[in-house]
């Protein structure tokens, strides 16, 4: 009976590791220095001093004047993102955001950051939305697009 319990527990343990790894996201491909605080971006928008080109690489452009790319996990939207950024000088101030879910699960920010990095952009940032766009932007009363 003890041997059977051990085998059963071992199988459950290895299945758990396997499932966890299949849902795990790649490591972060940005640095802490590349994170933009939402309050800082909101302030620059309020003061009309935002010099960044802001791309929404998630399910919808919530932030005023951001370019709605769509979810770049979809190849068609990734191509749209590439076309847009390839028109820009490599030192353009770029901020990307998604906000569909917590960073550790987000399928959109990593491919966008990777593309900017691989194309030798030098002035790109990620809006720090660790939970989601609603919690970290909308609920704080930061500016949103009017529909």
Backbone as CSV, one residue per row, in Angstrom:
resi,resn,N_x,N_y,N_z,CA_x,CA_y,CA_z,C_x,C_y,C_z
1,UNK,0.822,-1.191,0.000,0.000,0.000,0.000,0.870,1.260,0.000
2,UNK,1.981,1.237,0.808,2.874,2.388,0.849,3.520,2.609,-0.511
3,UNK,3.879,1.516,-1.192,4.511,1.628,-2.502,3.526,2.234,-3.505
4,UNK,2.279,1.815,-3.463,1.255,2.346,-4.357,1.019,3.831,-4.090
5,UNK,0.986,4.236,-2.828,0.821,5.656,-2.476,1.993,6.479,-2.981
6,UNK,3.193,5.932,-2.843,4.393,6.630,-3.311,4.343,6.834,-4.828
7,UNK,3.962,5.795,-5.548,3.867,5.882,-7.012,2.802,6.905,-7.404
8,UNK,1.645,6.844,-6.760,0.563,7.779,-7.048,1.012,9.221,-6.796
9,UNK,1.643,9.461,-5.641,2.127,10.815,-5.307,3.185,11.283,-6.301
10,UNK,4.046,10.377,-6.730,5.084,10.724,-7.703,4.465,11.132,-9.032
11,UNK,3.457,10.385,-9.465,2.784,10.717,-10.728,2.123,12.086,-10.630
12,UNK,1.417,12.347,-9.550,0.763,13.645,-9.343,1.799,14.768,-9.336
13,UNK,2.919,14.562,-8.664,3.983,15.571,-8.592,4.504,15.898,-9.988
14,UNK,4.834,14.887,-10.778,5.383,15.125,-12.109,4.356,15.708,-13.068
15,UNK,3.102,15.327,-12.925,2.047,15.951,-13.727,1.912,17.431,-13.374
16,UNK,2.008,17.741,-12.101,1.933,19.137,-11.662,3.054,19.969,-12.244
17,UNK,4.260,19.447,-12.228,5.398,20.167,-12.809,5.196,20.343,-14.303
18,UNK,4.745,19.304,-14.971,4.531,19.360,-16.411,3.474,20.406,-16.766
19,UNK,2.357,20.409,-16.044,1.296,21.389,-16.307,1.772,22.797,-16.019
20,UNK,2.485,22.981,-14.927,2.975,24.314,-14.585,3.891,24.838,-15.681
21,UNK,4.771,24.003,-16.177,5.703,24.435,-17.214,5.001,24.739,-18.525
22,UNK,3.912,24.044,-18.820,3.216,24.312,-20.070,2.488,25.651,-20.027
23,UNK,2.156,26.145,-18.838,1.478,27.427,-18.723,2.430,28.553,-18.346
24,UNK,3.665,28.227,-18.028,4.627,29.252,-17.625,4.992,30.110,-18.817
25,UNK,5.228,31.363,-18.562,5.606,32.320,-19.579,7.129,32.386,-19.625
26,UNK,7.677,32.818,-20.727,9.115,33.037,-20.807,9.508,34.078,-19.768
27,UNK,10.773,34.114,-19.387,11.200,35.127,-18.424,10.983,36.539,-18.979
28,UNK,10.931,37.487,-18.080,10.772,38.885,-18.498,11.931,39.268,-19.409
29,UNK,11.633,39.963,-20.481,12.678,40.411,-21.392,12.795,41.935,-21.385
30,UNK,12.462,42.520,-20.257,12.624,43.950,-20.020,13.301,44.114,-18.663
31,UNK,13.827,45.309,-18.431,14.471,45.593,-17.156,13.559,46.480,-16.314
32,UNK,13.872,46.589,-15.042,13.105,47.493,-14.161,13.173,48.918,-14.677
33,UNK,14.323,49.281,-15.240,14.509,50.639,-15.760,13.626,50.918,-16.972
34,UNK,13.154,49.865,-17.627,12.304,50.047,-18.797,10.814,50.119,-18.449
35,UNK,10.480,49.979,-17.184,9.084,50.082,-16.778,8.704,51.535,-16.548
36,UNK,7.594,51.941,-17.119,7.067,53.289,-16.957,5.911,53.222,-15.973
37,UNK,5.982,54.035,-14.948,4.885,54.092,-13.979,3.642,54.687,-14.638
38,UNK,2.487,54.091,-14.433,1.260,54.638,-15.010,1.021,56.100,-14.635
39,UNK,1.330,56.471,-13.404,1.114,57.862,-12.987,1.961,58.834,-13.810
40,UNK,3.162,58.429,-14.185,4.040,59.297,-14.980,3.491,59.478,-16.392
41,UNK,3.025,58.390,-17.007,2.445,58.513,-18.350,1.154,59.314,-18.292
42,UNK,0.319,59.049,-17.294,-0.940,59.796,-17.152,-0.668,61.286,-16.993
43,UNK,0.312,61.634,-16.186,0.651,63.045,-15.980,1.094,63.690,-17.294
44,UNK,1.922,62.988,-18.065,2.383,63.566,-19.333,1.224,63.732,-20.312
45,UNK,0.230,62.844,-20.238,-0.949,62.982,-21.098,-1.790,64.177,-20.652
46,UNK,-2.022,64.295,-19.337,-2.791,65.439,-18.818,-2.139,66.763,-19.187
47,UNK,-0.823,66.826,-19.075,-0.090,68.062,-19.347,0.221,68.253,-20.828
48,UNK,-0.217,67.286,-21.645,0.056,67.301,-23.089,1.555,67.389,-23.375
49,UNK,2.323,66.653,-22.575,3.768,66.627,-22.735,4.271,65.233,-23.088
50,UNK,3.394,64.381,-23.545,3.804,63.019,-23.872,4.499,63.016,-25.220
51,UNK,5.794,62.731,-25.203,6.558,62.673,-26.445,6.721,61.250,-26.965
52,UNK,6.172,60.287,-26.248,6.306,58.889,-26.647,5.224,58.502,-27.645
53,UNK,5.577,57.557,-28.491,4.574,56.892,-29.311,4.143,55.679,-28.503
54,UNK,2.844,55.615,-28.197,2.323,54.576,-27.320,1.559,53.566,-28.162
55,UNK,1.961,52.300,-28.030,1.323,51.213,-28.760,0.561,50.319,-27.796
56,UNK,-0.699,50.035,-28.133,-1.473,49.033,-27.419,-1.292,47.721,-28.158
57,UNK,-0.623,46.766,-27.497,-0.377,45.464,-28.124,-1.286,44.399,-27.515
58,UNK,-2.378,44.856,-26.915,-3.336,43.971,-26.265,-4.691,44.047,-26.924
59,UNK,-5.738,43.701,-26.171,-7.071,43.583,-26.751,-7.776,44.892,-27.072
60,UNK,-7.272,46.027,-26.636,-7.929,47.287,-26.964,-7.135,48.479,-26.497
61,UNK,-7.183,49.540,-27.280,-6.460,50.767,-26.937,-7.314,51.587,-25.978
62,UNK,-6.906,51.632,-24.736,-7.628,52.345,-23.686,-7.028,53.725,-23.461
63,UNK,-5.733,53.850,-23.664,-5.012,55.091,-23.362,-5.135,56.049,-24.538
64,UNK,-5.509,57.311,-24.270,-5.679,58.279,-25.347,-4.434,58.386,-26.236
65,UNK,-4.692,58.479,-27.522,-3.672,58.639,-28.559,-2.754,57.432,-28.717
66,UNK,-3.083,56.322,-28.088,-2.259,55.134,-28.312,-2.695,54.473,-29.622
67,UNK,-1.741,53.820,-30.250,-1.993,53.156,-31.524,-2.466,51.734,-31.231
68,UNK,-3.651,51.419,-31.702,-4.276,50.122,-31.437,-3.758,49.089,-32.433
69,UNK,-2.855,48.244,-31.974,-2.278,47.197,-32.809,-3.107,45.925,-32.733
70,UNK,-3.644,45.645,-31.582,-4.311,44.372,-31.346,-3.328,43.426,-30.676
71,UNK,-3.811,42.278,-30.299,-2.989,41.320,-29.554,-1.909,40.740,-30.462
72,UNK,-0.643,41.058,-30.155,0.456,40.636,-31.021,0.786,39.156,-30.907
73,UNK,0.102,38.443,-30.025,0.253,36.981,-30.027,-0.314,36.423,-31.324
74,UNK,-1.212,37.167,-31.958,-1.749,36.802,-33.263,-0.798,37.327,-34.335
75,UNK,-0.388,36.454,-35.222,0.632,36.802,-36.218,0.249,38.018,-37.061
76,UNK,-1.013,38.132,-37.427,-1.460,39.271,-38.245,-1.217,40.595,-37.513
77,UNK,-1.507,40.623,-36.206,-1.281,41.836,-35.430,0.201,42.082,-35.199
78,UNK,0.971,41.024,-35.058,2.420,41.186,-34.912,2.998,41.813,-36.176
79,UNK,2.505,41.398,-37.324,2.962,41.995,-38.590,2.588,43.474,-38.646
80,UNK,1.403,43.800,-38.167,0.968,45.206,-38.110,1.898,46.010,-37.205
81,UNK,2.262,45.449,-36.049,3.195,46.113,-35.135,4.546,46.338,-35.813
82,UNK,5.051,45.318,-36.471,6.339,45.430,-37.165,6.298,46.533,-38.216
83,UNK,5.227,46.574,-39.001,5.092,47.609,-40.040,5.106,49.002,-39.428
84,UNK,4.401,49.171,-38.318,4.344,50.491,-37.666,5.699,50.914,-37.107
85,UNK,6.364,50.023,-36.379,7.625,50.437,-35.747,8.764,50.514,-36.747
86,UNK,8.699,49.745,-37.823,9.770,49.792,-38.818,9.838,51.137,-39.532
87,UNK,8.779,51.920,-39.457,8.764,53.262,-40.056,9.499,54.283,-39.181
88,UNK,9.793,53.910,-37.943,10.312,54.860,-36.956,11.833,54.818,-36.855
89,UNK,12.455,55.961,-36.505,13.884,55.940,-36.200,14.149,55.051,-34.984
90,UNK,15.311,54.458,-34.919,15.658,53.504,-33.862,15.688,54.126,-32.471
91,UNK,15.793,55.448,-32.383,15.833,56.109,-31.076,14.491,56.725,-30.671
92,UNK,13.431,56.384,-31.388,12.092,56.897,-31.067,11.699,56.456,-29.664
93,UNK,11.111,57.366,-28.912,10.599,57.058,-27.566,9.301,56.267,-27.745
94,UNK,9.334,54.998,-27.380,8.204,54.087,-27.559,7.783,53.531,-26.202
95,UNK,6.476,53.507,-25.971,5.917,52.838,-24.796,4.891,51.840,-25.316
96,UNK,4.998,50.602,-24.843,3.994,49.605,-25.204,3.223,49.201,-23.948
97,UNK,2.000,48.761,-24.173,1.213,48.217,-23.061,0.231,47.197,-23.601
98,UNK,-0.179,46.318,-22.699,-1.223,45.349,-23.016,-2.311,45.485,-21.963
99,UNK,-2.064,44.908,-20.783,-3.035,45.020,-19.704,-4.137,43.994,-19.719
100,UNK,-4.004,42.946,-20.536,-5.053,41.919,-20.583,-5.045,41.056,-19.326
101,UNK,-3.878,40.921,-18.705,-3.733,40.031,-17.561,-2.414,40.353,-16.859
102,UNK,-2.121,39.708,-15.744,-0.836,39.954,-15.082,0.341,39.650,-16.010
103,UNK,1.428,40.407,-15.848,2.617,40.246,-16.689,3.053,38.798,-16.834
104,UNK,3.011,38.042,-15.734,3.541,36.677,-15.812,2.738,35.785,-16.754
105,UNK,1.524,36.197,-17.119,0.698,35.408,-18.031,0.516,36.076,-19.393
106,UNK,0.959,37.293,-19.543,0.669,38.072,-20.750,1.364,37.490,-21.982
107,UNK,0.574,37.163,-23.007,1.160,36.604,-24.226,1.573,37.667,-25.245
108,UNK,1.428,38.951,-24.901,1.631,40.010,-25.882,2.859,40.888,-25.655
109,UNK,3.190,41.187,-24.416,4.287,42.144,-24.200,5.644,41.561,-24.580
110,UNK,5.875,40.293,-24.308,7.183,39.701,-24.601,7.526,39.718,-26.093
111,UNK,6.603,39.318,-26.992,6.950,39.372,-28.414,7.190,40.799,-28.905
112,UNK,6.434,41.760,-28.390,6.628,43.153,-28.812,7.979,43.671,-28.342
113,UNK,8.309,43.419,-27.080,9.614,43.829,-26.545,10.740,43.137,-27.305
114,UNK,10.589,41.854,-27.556,11.624,41.101,-28.276,11.868,41.693,-29.658
115,UNK,10.801,42.071,-30.343,10.971,42.644,-31.674,11.724,43.973,-31.604
116,UNK,11.339,44.836,-30.674,12.032,46.120,-30.530,13.513,45.912,-30.226
117,UNK,13.785,44.980,-29.349,15.173,44.677,-28.987,15.943,44.121,-30.187
118,UNK,15.353,43.160,-30.886,16.020,42.543,-32.038,16.253,43.507,-33.190
119,UNK,15.412,44.524,-33.282,15.557,45.517,-34.345,16.439,46.692,-33.920
120,UNK,17.054,46.584,-32.755,18.013,47.574,-32.232,17.389,48.922,-31.891
121,UNK,16.112,48.904,-31.461,15.535,50.132,-30.928,16.209,50.401,-29.590
122,UNK,16.376,51.669,-29.268,17.164,52.017,-28.077,16.395,52.771,-27.006
123,UNK,15.145,53.138,-27.282,14.411,54.007,-26.364,12.977,53.485,-26.174
124,UNK,12.858,52.207,-25.864,11.537,51.601,-25.718,11.293,51.212,-24.263
125,UNK,10.006,51.274,-23.884,9.602,51.048,-22.504,8.304,50.256,-22.473
126,UNK,8.018,49.721,-21.302,6.801,48.966,-21.063,6.029,49.644,-19.938
127,UNK,4.763,49.946,-20.195,3.929,50.530,-19.153,3.741,49.491,-18.057
128,UNK,4.010,49.879,-16.836,3.980,48.960,-15.697,2.537,48.698,-15.263
129,UNK,1.962,47.676,-15.836,0.601,47.234,-15.507,0.698,45.798,-15.006
130,UNK,1.197,45.598,-13.787,1.452,44.227,-13.323,0.198,43.375,-13.170
131,UNK,-0.959,43.990,-12.919,-2.192,43.200,-12.769,-2.980,43.202,-14.074
132,UNK,-3.484,44.380,-14.462,-4.208,44.531,-15.728,-4.535,46.004,-15.933
133,UNK,-5.042,46.334,-17.098,-5.323,47.727,-17.450,-6.427,48.324,-16.570
134,UNK,-7.388,47.514,-16.181,-8.477,48.033,-15.344,-7.957,48.421,-13.962
135,UNK,-7.264,47.515,-13.310,-6.770,47.757,-11.956,-5.693,48.827,-11.913
136,UNK,-4.749,48.752,-12.850,-3.557,49.603,-12.787,-3.685,50.912,-13.558
137,UNK,-4.782,51.113,-14.307,-4.952,52.361,-15.058,-6.362,52.915,-14.871
138,UNK,-7.359,52.200,-15.321,-8.736,52.713,-15.319,-9.224,53.013,-13.901
139,UNK,-9.070,52.056,-12.979,-9.553,52.243,-11.610,-8.835,53.365,-10.871
140,UNK,-7.691,53.784,-11.359,-6.949,54.880,-10.727,-7.375,56.237,-11.283
141,UNK,-8.298,56.221,-12.230,-8.816,57.472,-12.784,-7.925,58.109,-13.830
142,UNK,-6.999,57.349,-14.389,-6.121,57.888,-15.441,-6.917,58.047,-16.727
143,UNK,-6.452,58.888,-17.644,-7.247,59.180,-18.839,-7.473,57.947,-19.724
144,UNK,-8.688,57.864,-20.255,-9.042,56.768,-21.157,-9.645,57.349,-22.431
145,UNK,-9.606,56.563,-23.479,-10.181,57.021,-24.749,-11.683,57.158,-24.607
146,UNK,-12.224,58.082,-25.318,-13.674,58.276,-25.312,-14.253,57.504,-26.478
147,UNK,-15.337,56.805,-26.224,-15.954,55.993,-27.288,-17.291,56.520,-27.662
